[in-house]
Amino acid sequence: MRTVSTIQELRTALKNIRPQKIGFVPTMGYLHEGHISLVKKARETADFVVMSIFVNPLQFGPNEDLDSYPRDLERDSQLAVEAGVDLLFFPSVEEMYPTGSRTIVSVHEITDALCGASRPGHFDGVATVVLKLFNIVSPDYAFFGMKDAQQVAVIMQMVRDLNMQVEVIPCPIVREADGLALSSRNVYLSEEARTQALVLSRALAEAQQLLGKGERNVAALRQAMETVIGTSPLAEIDYIELRSYPDLQLTDELAGTCLIALAVRFGTTRLIDNILIEVAKEEAACSVR
């Protein structure tokens, strides 16, 4: 694996690769098995795999964890090598934003809810850095985890709207054996908070079970999830949302492709999780995607 830190180095390295198909895995580092699963999918799909590690300041709010976000390039490099990454791009903030951030990409409507409502400006930062990375790498395929389903929807909308020549490939959430979705921020959790955070997957499982029994009322499903999360003394709910996907529209009765998403704080650590479900319009069962 080769590691580069400048845009020019990366572009020069990729000149010798084309016309092979390039798969791209953008990350903020502190890699875990969720990231590795994206690399595995990229290796199956493309001829050459590029990974970026960049903690993007534009997507952090003024009171968020930019400065404390976990970073360990040596560890990440070793994991990337073992996973089969061919080229690791590790730029500085100055390399990515040499004149600041005077141009911002904004995807409207689907960024108004969920994490977009809780973290104003967050998805402007995400869309901006992803567009820059796509322009720098020019990948054929880009791989994103569905743990942040709204982010996937935003990026796919941007790619469609701007007629970009990259195929965005969503990949399944990777979980611990006990159900906790993998996240770089899990390292912030105390032992007690880590145990209590299991209410997230339990709440989603409760909603799935009720849907399987025929419940379609959004208010009833949300209340059932709140009850499960309420068993955790440390849990502070940011949001519980049930929406159509990928347009993220509100509905009173679920039908079609639906996202059940939540964000919950355990102390200063904010975790997100979701499931994507196909709900039959009749009184039929539902299935998780």
N, C-alpha and C positions, 0 to 999 in steps of 0.2 A: 504494500500500500504506500502511496505517495501522499504526503501532507503538504499543502500549499496555503499561504495566508494572504495572497494578493489576487485580485481579479485577473490581472495580466498573466500571472503564473498559471492560473486555472484554465484560462482560455487557450494558452499555448499548449498546455498538456492535452486538452481535449481536441485540438486540431488533428492530432495523429490518430484519434480514436474513430472519428466519423469516417464512413457512414454507418458504423456500428450503432445499434440502438442504445441510448443512454437512459438509465434509470436514476432518479434523483430522490434522496431521502433528506429533507430539511429537518433539522432538530435544533434544540437549544442546549443539547448536551446532557451530561449526567445520565448516561444511557442506561436503559433497563431492557428487560425482555420484550417490552412493547416495541421499542425502537428496533431491536434485533429482528423481530418478526417482519418489520417493514423491509429491512435489508434482505431477508430471505425471500420475500415476495418479489423484490426488485431483481434478485439474482435469477429467479425463475422466469422473469418477464423480459429482462433486458440483457444486453451483452456486456455492459460496463456500468458499474454502480458508483455514483458520486454521493457522498454524504456531506452536509454542511453542519457545522456547530457554530451557532451565533445567538447569544443572548441579546435579543432585540430590544433596545430601550424604548422604542416607539410604542410597544404594546403593553408597557407597564404604566400604571397610574402613579400619581405623586406619593401615595401612601402604600404602595405595593412593594414586593420583595425583590426589586431589581438588584440591589447591592448584595443581598444575602442569598440570591438564587444559587443553588449548588453548582459548583464548577470543578472539574478535575480532568484536564485534557489528557494527562498521561494514562489515566484509567480508561477514558473514553477511546483513546487511540488503540489501546490493546483490545478492547471489546470490538471495535470496528474492524481491526485486522482479522480477528477470530471469526467475525460474522461474514467476511468476504467483501468488504468495501474496497474498491480499487483506488479511489481518490478522495481524500478528506480535505475539505475546504474550511479553514478556521480563520476567518477575517476579523480584524479589529473593528471597533465602532468607527474609527476614523477612515478605515478603508471602505466601509459600507456607506458612510454619510460624510464625505470629505468637506462638504459645504453646509452641513446641517441637513435638515429635512424640510426643504422648502416646497417639495412636491409630495402631496399625500393622496393616496388612493382610497376612495370611500365607496363601499358597496351599500346601497340603501335598502330599507325595508326589513330584510331578513337579519339585519344587525341591530334592530330596535329592541328585540326581546332577549330573554335568557341572559347570557353573559354580557351581551351588548348593552342591556339596560343596567346591569350591576357594575359594569366597568366601562364607563363612557370613553370613547376613543380607542378602546382596545382593538377592535377589528379594523379600524383605519390603519393602525400600526401593523397588524397581521397582513392585511392586503398589500400594504406598501412594501414590506420586506419580502413577501413571497413573490410579488411581481418583479422586484429587483433581482431576486435569486433566479427566477425563471429566465430573465433576460441575460443574466450572467452565464448560467449553465446551459441554456437552450436544451433542456431534456426532452426526450420523447415521452417519458412517463414520469409521473411524480406520485409518491406514496405517502398517504396520511392516515393516521389512526382515527378510528371512529369514536374514541373516548371523548374527543371534542367534536361532536357531530355538527354543531353550528359552524365551527371553523371550516369543516369540510364543505358544508353547504355554501358558505361565503366564497371559498376559493373556486369551487365549481361554477358559481354564478359569475365571478370575475372572469374566468377563463372563457365562458360562453359569450359574455357581453363584449369582451375585447378580442374575440376571434383568435385566441392564442393556440399555437400548434403544440399543445402538450395534453396528454391524456392523464387526468387525475384519477388515481385508483385508491378508493377507500379500503381500509383493511380493518379486520375485526379487533375489538378490544381484547387485550390480554389481561388476565386476572391471576391473582395469587390463588392458591388452592382453596382458601377460605372465602373467596369471592371478591376481595378488594381489588378494584381496578388499579393496575400499575401506573404510577406517576412519579416523576422526579421529586415532587413535593412531599411524597410519603415519608421522606427522611426527616421532615420537620416534626412528625407525630411522636408524642410520648408513647410509652408502652400502653398506657390506659387509653389514650386517644386512638391509637391504632386498633385496639380491640373494639372500641365503641364505633369506629368508622365503618364497621361491618353492617351497620344499619342501612347504609346506602344501597348495597346490593340486595339486602333483605326487603327494603321498601320497593325496589323495582320488581323483585320476585313476587311480592304481594300484589302489585298492580297487574302483573302478567297472569297470575292465578285468577284474579277476579275477572279479567278480560276473557280468560278461557271458560269461565262460567257464564259468560254472556253480559257482564256489566259493560256498559258503553258510556255511562254518564261521567263526564270529566270531573265534576265536583265531588262525586262519590269516590272516584279513584284517587283524587288528590287527598281527600280526607283520610283514606285508608293508609296512604303513604306517610302522611303527617303523623298518624298514630304510631306507626312503626318507628319513625325517626325520633318521636317523642320519648321513646324508652331509653334514649341516650342522654344523660344529664349534660354532657359537654356539647351536644349538637345544637347549633344555631342555624336555622334554615335561611338561606339566601333566596332560593326559589325552588318550587316544584312546578313543572310545566308539562302539559300534554298538548302537542301541536301536530299538525300535518307536516310531512317532510317530503321534499326539502324546502318548501316555501315558508314553513314555520308560521302558518296561519292558525289562529285560535278557532276552536270549534267546541260546541256543547256535547256533541255525540261523536265518538271516534269512528272513523271508517277509512279504509285505504292504508297507505303507508303513514305510520304515526311514530313520532318521537316522544318518549317519556324521559324527561331530563330533569336533573336536580343539581343544585349546588348547596353545600352545607359547610359551615365553618366549625372547626374543632379548635378552640382557642384562636390563634392567629393563622391557622392553616385552613385554607379554603380548598375543598375537594369537589370535583364534578364527576358525574357518572350518568349513564343513560342506557336505554335499550331502544332499538328500532324494531317495530312490530308491524306486521301486515294484518290488519283487522278487516274481516269480511263484512260487506255491507249488510248481509243477511244476519241471522242469528247464529252464524257459524263460529267455529273456533278461530283463534288467532295464532300466528306463528312468529317466532323471533327471527329476525334477519341477522 
